[in-house]
Amino acid sequence: MGYRIGIDVGGTNIVAGLFDEDGNLLGKSKASTIKTSSAELLGQLASLCGELLEEQQISGRLLAAVGVGLPGFINSETGLVTAANLPLQDNPVAERLRRLLDVPVTVENDVKMIVYGESLRGSGQGLSHVLGVTLGTGMASAWVSEGRLHGGSGGLAGEIGHIAFTDIPYVCGCGMRGCLETVVSASGVARQARDGLSSGWVGLLADRFPPEQREELTSKDVWQAYQDGDAFAGQVFQRTAYWLSRVLVPSVALLSPDVIIVGGGVASAGEVFFEPLRAYVAESLHPLYRERLMIVPPSLGEDSGLYGSAEYAAKRLIV
Amino acid sequence: MGYRIGIDVGGTNIVAGLFDEDGNLLGKSKASTIKTSSAELLGQLASLCGELLEEQQISGRLLAAVGVGLPGFINSETGLVTAANLPLQDNPVAERLRRLLDVPVTVENDVKMIVYGESLRGSGQGLSHVLGVTLGTGMASAWVSEGRLHGGSGGLAGEIGHIAFTDIPYVCGCGMRGCLETVVSASGVARQARDGLSSGWVGLLADRFPPEQREELTSKDVWQAYQDGDAFAGQVFQRTAYWLSRVLVPSVALLSPDVIIVGGGVASAGEVFFEPLRAYVAESLHPLYRERLMIVPPSLGEDSGLYGSAEYAAKRLIV
């Protein structure tokens, strides 16, 4: 055993956390993501690890494993990483970082690491079957059953944002039309609100965003308008919950999770989103599922991914 | 190690199979299901085991485990079995059969055992992530990943027939309205055909089933009419494929199976069903999934459940 570090790499910020061998978080370090080149990004990750150890006055020799979660696709056969919002294209991140740090390293998708962390230490703690969904810039899921993170064929499990529905009219960044992510995500919430304003909604959102400023509208603005009493803004979250339920309902019947943890920017809207979500899911399922299933937000905040990647690395790399 | 027996209990017939310690099927025995009482049914299962051993001239002392698959719900905590079409209500089947045979016994849901058998020895052999669906009188699924059969919270995973859709008008036997099973199952196929005839379809099916005989129409009649050239009959299978795709699409994005094995009476219709099914699933998924995923019929015929339950018992009970 030994100390481990978990790193959550985002398109904007990087957070790293140092954990002791019992999985307790000892300290964190945060920085703006360097995106100039893969070498500089990897150097930054190594530096953050060094800083953390120094701050906690722990020798690098006691560091046993490092786990990285990042918003990208990791080829499960080759280990090569491709991330659209980072300077990484078919990049052997784990191997390169291992050489820089002289410590074994795992690299996995950030949503998988967030859900893994929540399953072990967050809203899924003590439960056997955990489905996690994050609604941020995009939308994705991860499935942890009896402590095992599921990868699926080709490591492709979890891309539930790219299910196409014929009644969703928008073209997705992935090239398909009608992807769930175009409505169920932070950008999807903003898009729904912009569409509503174009169709003639009146109220706070309309006053705050005249036509020429609508492109700047974000999901946070929709939430703020709801908080301030705009009924249309509330409807956007209800509609988003409805859309999400269309993928959660079959997932529940298929897998019978103990809990579905829904996180990310949209989910932080709280009960205006969760209450209709629970109702939509319940009304399409057999009562036996409804009685068991919990649908809740995450409980570790920005640390979910740190716990997840540190524990994942420890489980995979420390014997 | 030692010999094992797998038993597939249906509402009409029971089939039992004797396997050697390498999992080779040595012989089978078949009988009509006795439904008078649980004691007589359990006695019948014990007799079938005795017959099999005798036929193969194998001493009962060499029998190491018996696995039973049956169409019912098995409480994963108590082991009690409830099956609507069998004389079993909160019945400790495994424990009672163990006493009759003096051999350890597992009892599991028949669909789970069929899919487990197909994953090990049938269309899923050699593949890591296998989703199985059976479309018989009802509709259910099972998920086998890296050799592990998934039960889910409360053992409730797999009841995908009881997902309610607002655009399905029928009331299900479970009490809900709009369950997928009311259209995607053998009885669902017959129901779709009856509805079509009521709405004025002409052709072979209409000639063969005048209004006063429509209640007798079965999925086999629909298939026969299609074979004989009735275009409307073909449409019923296409429509069934469309409905099934609505639950398979999210399942693929969630889990990324290597293969989806679709069995049961409806699936035996063949390509008139599988070809549109593959097309409907493909058109709603990202190309990365389409390239990997296979959607195929089972390959072990009526023996899937025998292989499944025998292997399941061996894995759970033989050390």
Interface residues (C-beta under 8 A of the other chain):
Chain A: S128 H129 S141 W143 S145 H150 G151 G152 S153 G154 G155 L156 A157 G158 E159 I160 H162 I163 A164 F165 C174 M176 G178 R246 V247 V249 P250 S251 A253 L254 L255 S256 P257 D258 E283 S284 L285 H286 L288 Y289 R292 L293
Chain B: S128 H129 S141 W143 S145 H150 G151 G152 S153 G154 G155 L156 A157 G158 E159 I160 H162 I163 A164 F165 C174 M176 G178 R246 V247 V249 P250 S251 A253 L254 L255 S256 P257 D258 E283 S284 L285 H286 L288 Y289 R292 L293
